[in-house]
């Protein structure tokens, strides 16, 4: 065994030991039911490796596959990821086109994924899907239709999503229903507004996690995050490890959630 191989073996053993210890700790306290993630840093990750920035999205897709496995292992029932914002549509055409190809492939894959059917994972997309190419909309419909009767786990992808746009659309819908006498002015409260959001069937996140070192929410789940715990990781999304994920969950578990009381 070379010195390099020996060092790699030792490093791997240390990582596995840390992961095992963190797993024991997170299993000792209640797990968050709903985790939402802002997957940031794909392009910067690729640039650091000397690759085309667009290639970073493929690494990010592979990391999302891993994340789904981690959530199943930990029995985290609801996962929501910020995959593509309304602002992202303004990026360079070549990058957006590649992202649309990945979305199309991924939603078709989800519809046929044995893991999805084995664990009863319901797939849903939140956002302005009408802004997406027809083939992506069709792939989304296939994934949602195929999994609509599942209720063990929920996997929500925010695509062409913007938190302000979501709230504006809810206000418009409530205004229209008020004009149509379906809703009275005194009926408008937090519970009613929540019913008009894209996430009306989904509980608010317990934990919102953002990678890449940026400490902002970037127009994600602005209504729903009112009492969510926030966690920021300085690791780019494709480099996000299971240990990073467990550390975020452990941080959540050690906080006292007072809900303003």
C-alpha positions as CSV (number, residue, x, y, z in Angstrom):
1,X,0.0,0.0,0.0
2,X,1.4,3.4,-1.0
3,X,1.5,6.3,1.4
4,X,-1.2,8.0,-0.6
5,X,-3.5,5.0,-0.4
6,X,-2.8,4.7,3.3
7,X,-3.8,8.3,3.9
8,X,-6.9,7.9,1.8
9,X,-7.9,4.8,3.8
10,X,-7.4,6.6,7.1
11,X,-9.3,9.6,5.9
12,X,-12.2,7.4,4.7
13,X,-12.3,5.6,8.1
14,X,-12.4,9.0,10.0
15,X,-15.3,10.2,7.7
16,X,-17.3,6.9,8.3
17,X,-16.7,7.2,12.1
18,X,-17.9,10.8,12.1
19,X,-21.0,9.9,10.0
20,X,-21.8,6.9,12.3
21,X,-21.5,9.1,15.4
22,X,-23.7,11.8,13.9
23,X,-26.3,9.2,12.8
24,X,-26.6,8.1,16.4
25,X,-27.0,11.6,17.6
26,X,-29.7,12.6,15.1
27,X,-31.6,9.4,15.9
28,X,-31.7,10.4,19.6
29,X,-34.0,13.4,19.0
30,X,-37.1,14.1,16.9
31,X,-36.4,14.5,13.2
32,X,-37.7,17.4,11.2
33,X,-40.7,16.3,9.2
34,X,-40.2,18.7,6.4
35,X,-36.8,19.9,5.1
36,X,-36.5,22.5,2.3
37,X,-33.2,23.1,0.5
38,X,-31.8,25.9,-1.6
39,X,-29.4,24.0,-3.8
40,X,-26.8,26.7,-4.5
41,X,-23.3,26.6,-5.9
42,X,-23.4,24.2,-9.0
43,X,-21.6,26.6,-11.3
44,X,-19.0,27.7,-8.8
45,X,-18.3,24.0,-8.0
46,X,-17.6,23.3,-11.7
47,X,-15.4,26.4,-12.1
48,X,-13.3,25.3,-9.2
49,X,-12.7,22.0,-10.9
50,X,-11.8,23.8,-14.2
51,X,-15.0,22.6,-15.9
52,X,-17.6,24.4,-17.9
53,X,-20.0,26.1,-15.4
54,X,-23.0,24.3,-17.0
55,X,-21.4,20.9,-16.1
56,X,-22.0,21.8,-12.5
57,X,-25.8,21.2,-12.9
58,X,-25.1,17.6,-13.7
59,X,-23.1,17.2,-10.5
60,X,-25.9,18.9,-8.7
61,X,-28.5,16.5,-10.1
62,X,-26.4,13.6,-8.9
63,X,-26.2,15.1,-5.5
64,X,-30.0,15.4,-5.4
65,X,-30.2,11.6,-6.0
66,X,-28.0,11.1,-3.0
67,X,-30.1,13.5,-0.9
68,X,-33.2,11.5,-1.6
69,X,-31.5,8.4,-0.3
70,X,-30.4,10.2,2.9
71,X,-34.0,11.4,3.5
72,X,-35.3,7.8,3.1
73,X,-32.6,6.5,5.5
74,X,-33.6,9.1,8.1
75,X,-37.4,8.8,7.3
76,X,-37.7,12.5,6.6
77,X,-41.2,12.5,5.2
78,X,-41.2,15.8,3.2
79,X,-38.4,17.2,1.1
80,X,-38.7,20.4,-1.0
81,X,-35.9,21.6,-3.2
82,X,-35.4,24.9,-5.0
83,X,-34.4,23.7,-8.4
84,X,-35.1,26.6,-10.7
85,X,-36.3,30.1,-9.9
86,X,-38.2,32.5,-12.1
87,X,-35.1,34.7,-12.1
88,X,-33.0,31.8,-13.5
89,X,-35.0,31.9,-16.7
90,X,-33.0,35.1,-17.6
91,X,-29.7,33.2,-17.6
92,X,-27.9,32.5,-20.9
93,X,-29.9,30.4,-23.4
94,X,-27.4,27.6,-23.6
95,X,-27.5,27.1,-19.8
96,X,-31.3,27.3,-19.6
97,X,-31.7,24.8,-22.5
98,X,-29.3,22.3,-20.7
99,X,-31.3,22.7,-17.5
100,X,-34.5,22.0,-19.3
101,X,-33.0,18.8,-20.8
102,X,-32.0,17.7,-17.3
103,X,-35.5,18.5,-15.9
104,X,-37.1,16.6,-18.7
105,X,-34.9,13.5,-18.2
106,X,-35.2,13.7,-14.4
107,X,-39.0,13.8,-14.3
108,X,-39.3,10.9,-16.7
109,X,-36.8,9.0,-14.5
110,X,-38.8,9.8,-11.4
111,X,-42.0,8.5,-13.0
112,X,-40.2,5.2,-13.6
113,X,-37.9,5.0,-10.5
114,X,-38.4,1.8,-8.6
115,X,-37.3,3.5,-5.4
116,X,-40.2,6.0,-5.8
117,X,-42.8,3.3,-6.2
118,X,-41.2,1.0,-3.5
119,X,-41.3,3.8,-0.8
120,X,-44.5,5.5,-2.0
121,X,-43.0,8.9,-2.8
122,X,-45.4,11.5,-4.2
123,X,-43.7,13.9,-6.6
124,X,-45.0,17.4,-7.0
125,X,-43.8,20.5,-8.8
126,X,-44.6,24.0,-7.4
127,X,-44.1,27.1,-9.6
128,X,-45.2,28.6,-12.8
129,X,-44.9,25.5,-15.0
130,X,-46.5,27.3,-17.9
131,X,-43.2,29.1,-18.3
132,X,-41.4,25.8,-19.0
133,X,-41.1,24.1,-22.4
134,X,-44.0,21.8,-23.4
135,X,-41.9,18.6,-23.1
136,X,-40.9,19.5,-19.6
137,X,-44.5,20.2,-18.6
138,X,-45.5,16.8,-20.0
139,X,-42.7,15.1,-18.1
140,X,-43.8,16.8,-14.9
141,X,-47.4,15.7,-15.5
142,X,-46.2,12.1,-16.0
143,X,-44.3,12.1,-12.7
144,X,-47.1,13.7,-10.8
145,X,-49.8,11.5,-12.3
146,X,-47.8,8.3,-11.7
147,X,-47.3,9.1,-8.1
148,X,-50.5,11.0,-7.1
149,X,-51.8,8.2,-4.9
150,X,-48.7,7.9,-2.8
151,X,-48.5,9.4,0.7
152,X,-45.6,7.8,2.5
153,X,-43.1,10.5,1.4
154,X,-43.4,13.7,-0.4
155,X,-40.8,15.1,-2.9
156,X,-41.5,18.6,-4.0
157,X,-39.5,20.4,-6.6
158,X,-39.8,24.2,-7.0
159,X,-39.3,24.8,-10.7
160,X,-39.9,28.3,-12.3
161,X,-40.8,29.3,-8.8
162,X,-40.7,32.6,-7.1
163,X,-42.0,33.3,-3.6
164,X,-43.3,36.8,-4.4
165,X,-45.0,35.6,-7.5
166,X,-46.7,32.8,-5.5
167,X,-48.1,35.3,-3.0
168,X,-49.2,37.7,-5.7
169,X,-51.1,34.9,-7.5
170,X,-52.7,33.9,-4.2
171,X,-53.9,37.5,-3.6
172,X,-55.3,37.7,-7.1
173,X,-57.2,34.4,-6.6
174,X,-58.6,35.5,-3.3
175,X,-59.6,38.9,-4.8
176,X,-61.4,37.1,-7.6
177,X,-63.2,34.7,-5.2
178,X,-64.2,37.7,-3.1
179,X,-65.7,39.4,-6.1
180,X,-67.5,36.1,-6.9
181,X,-68.9,36.0,-3.4
182,X,-67.1,32.7,-2.7
183,X,-65.0,34.4,0.1
184,X,-66.0,37.1,2.5
185,X,-63.6,39.8,3.7
186,X,-63.8,38.5,7.2
187,X,-62.8,35.0,6.0
188,X,-59.4,36.2,5.0
189,X,-56.8,35.0,7.5
190,X,-53.5,33.1,7.6
191,X,-55.2,29.8,7.1
192,X,-57.2,30.9,4.1
193,X,-54.1,32.5,2.4
194,X,-52.2,29.3,2.9
195,X,-54.9,27.4,1.0
196,X,-54.3,29.5,-2.1
197,X,-50.5,28.9,-2.2
198,X,-48.8,26.3,-4.4
199,X,-48.0,24.5,-1.2
200,X,-51.5,24.3,0.1
201,X,-51.3,20.5,0.7
202,X,-47.8,20.7,2.3
203,X,-47.0,21.6,5.9
204,X,-44.5,24.5,6.3
205,X,-40.8,23.5,6.4
206,X,-39.3,22.8,9.8
207,X,-35.8,23.5,8.5
208,X,-34.6,25.5,5.5
209,X,-31.1,24.8,4.4
210,X,-28.9,26.7,1.9
211,X,-25.6,25.6,0.5
212,X,-22.7,27.6,-1.0
213,X,-22.1,30.1,1.9
214,X,-24.7,32.6,0.8
215,X,-27.0,33.7,3.7
216,X,-30.2,34.8,2.0
217,X,-33.5,33.2,1.1
218,X,-33.6,34.3,-2.6
219,X,-37.4,34.5,-3.0
220,X,-38.0,30.9,-1.7
221,X,-41.1,30.0,0.3
222,X,-41.4,33.5,1.7
223,X,-44.8,32.9,3.3
224,X,-44.1,29.4,4.5
225,X,-40.8,30.1,6.3
226,X,-42.3,32.3,9.0
227,X,-41.3,29.9,11.8
228,X,-38.8,27.7,9.9
229,X,-35.3,27.2,11.3
230,X,-32.6,28.4,8.9
231,X,-29.2,26.8,8.4
232,X,-26.5,27.9,6.0
233,X,-23.7,25.7,4.8
234,X,-20.5,27.0,3.2
235,X,-20.2,24.0,0.9
236,X,-21.2,24.2,-2.7
237,X,-24.2,22.0,-3.4
238,X,-22.5,19.2,-5.5
239,X,-19.9,18.9,-2.7
240,X,-22.5,18.7,0.1
241,X,-21.9,15.4,2.0
242,X,-24.1,13.3,4.2
243,X,-22.1,14.6,7.2
244,X,-23.0,18.1,6.2
245,X,-26.6,17.1,6.0
246,X,-26.5,15.4,9.4
247,X,-24.8,18.5,11.0
248,X,-27.7,20.6,9.7
249,X,-30.2,18.3,11.2
250,X,-28.4,18.2,14.5
251,X,-28.2,22.0,14.6
252,X,-32.0,22.0,14.1
253,X,-32.5,19.5,16.9
254,X,-30.5,21.5,19.4
255,X,-32.6,24.6,18.9
256,X,-35.6,25.6,20.9
257,X,-38.6,26.3,18.6
258,X,-40.8,28.9,20.5
259,X,-43.0,30.0,17.6
260,X,-43.0,33.5,19.0
261,X,-44.1,32.5,22.5
